[in-house]
């Protein structure tokens, strides 16, 4: 090869073509209701759905019980009912009920901390 070809002065490559930008007509399709990739979605057996529903009711029940115990703990037996409410709230949070679990944990912790704050005024 000679020096002119190495430096890029003489080239066998054709000049670059201009890009043509076109509007896409396939996205978004407002008149079609298509579900893409439905053929690759995993099939969930009925047992899995039943277990998911049952674990949802467990979390919901534990969450409501934790909230009830947390409210009770604000008025009586704070040192006993507060941690139980927080534990039930954590169980509910672990089973997917974030709001119920968070409220139960919060009420339980507030009740337990309030016990330690107010106990010097009682004795």
C-alpha positions in Angstrom: 0.0 0.0 0.0 1.2 3.4 -0.7 1.1 6.4 1.8 -1.8 8.2 0.2 -4.1 5.2 0.8 -3.1 4.9 4.4 -3.8 8.5 5.2 -7.3 8.2 3.9 -6.9 10.5 0.9 -7.7 7.8 -1.6 -10.5 5.5 -0.4 -12.4 2.6 -2.0 -15.4 3.2 0.4 -18.4 5.0 -1.0 -19.4 8.3 0.6 -21.9 8.0 3.4 -25.6 8.3 2.5 -27.9 10.8 4.1 -30.1 9.4 6.8 -33.8 9.6 6.2 -35.8 10.1 9.4 -39.4 8.9 9.2 -42.1 9.0 11.7 -43.0 5.7 13.2 -46.5 4.6 12.4 -46.5 1.4 14.5 -46.0 3.1 17.9 -48.2 4.0 19.8 -51.1 2.3 18.2 -54.1 4.0 19.7 -56.7 2.0 17.9 -55.3 -1.4 18.6 -55.4 -3.1 22.0 -52.6 -5.6 21.6 -50.8 -7.4 24.4 -47.1 -7.8 23.4 -45.2 -10.9 24.5 -48.2 -12.7 25.9 -46.9 -15.9 24.4 -43.8 -15.8 26.6 -45.5 -15.0 29.8 -45.1 -17.8 32.4 -48.3 -19.8 33.3 -49.1 -19.7 37.0 -50.7 -22.9 38.3 -53.9 -22.6 40.4 -52.0 -23.7 43.5 -49.7 -20.7 43.3 -52.6 -18.3 43.0 -54.4 -19.8 45.9 -51.2 -19.6 48.1 -50.8 -15.9 47.1 -54.4 -15.2 48.1 -54.0 -17.0 51.4 -50.7 -15.2 52.2 -52.5 -11.9 51.4 -55.2 -12.6 54.0 -52.6 -13.7 56.5 -50.8 -10.4 56.1 -54.0 -8.4 56.2 -55.2 -10.1 59.4 -51.9 -9.6 61.1 -51.8 -6.0 60.0 -55.3 -5.2 61.4 -54.5 -7.1 64.6 -51.2 -5.1 64.9 -53.1 -1.8 64.5 -55.7 -2.8 67.0 -53.0 -3.8 69.6 -51.1 -0.7 68.8 -54.1 1.5 69.6 -54.8 -0.5 72.7 -51.1 -0.2 73.7 -51.4 3.6 73.7 -53.9 3.4 76.6 -53.0 0.3 78.5 -50.1 -2.3 78.9 -47.8 -0.3 76.6 -44.7 -2.3 77.4 -46.5 -5.6 76.5 -48.9 -4.7 73.7 -46.5 -2.3 71.9 -43.8 -4.8 70.9 -46.5 -7.4 70.0 -48.1 -4.8 67.7 -44.7 -4.0 66.1 -44.0 -7.7 65.6 -47.4 -8.3 64.0 -46.8 -5.3 61.8 -43.4 -6.7 60.7 -45.1 -10.0 59.8 -47.7 -8.1 57.8 -45.0 -6.1 56.1 -43.2 -9.3 55.1 -46.3 -10.7 53.6 -46.8 -7.7 51.3 -49.2 -5.5 53.2 -46.9 -2.4 53.4 -49.4 0.1 54.7 -51.0 -2.0 57.4 -47.6 -3.3 58.5 -46.1 0.2 58.6 -48.9 1.6 60.7 -48.8 -1.4 63.1 -45.0 -1.0 63.5 -45.4 2.7 64.0 -48.1 2.5 66.6 -46.3 -0.3 68.5 -43.1 1.7 68.6 -44.8 4.9 69.7 -46.6 3.1 72.4 -43.4 1.4 73.7 -41.4 4.6 73.6 -44.2 6.5 75.3 -44.0 4.1 78.1 -40.4 4.9 78.8 -41.0 8.6 78.4 -44.0 8.8 80.8 -42.8 6.2 83.4 -40.7 8.8 85.4 -43.8 10.9 85.9 -45.8 8.0 87.4 -43.3 6.7 90.0 
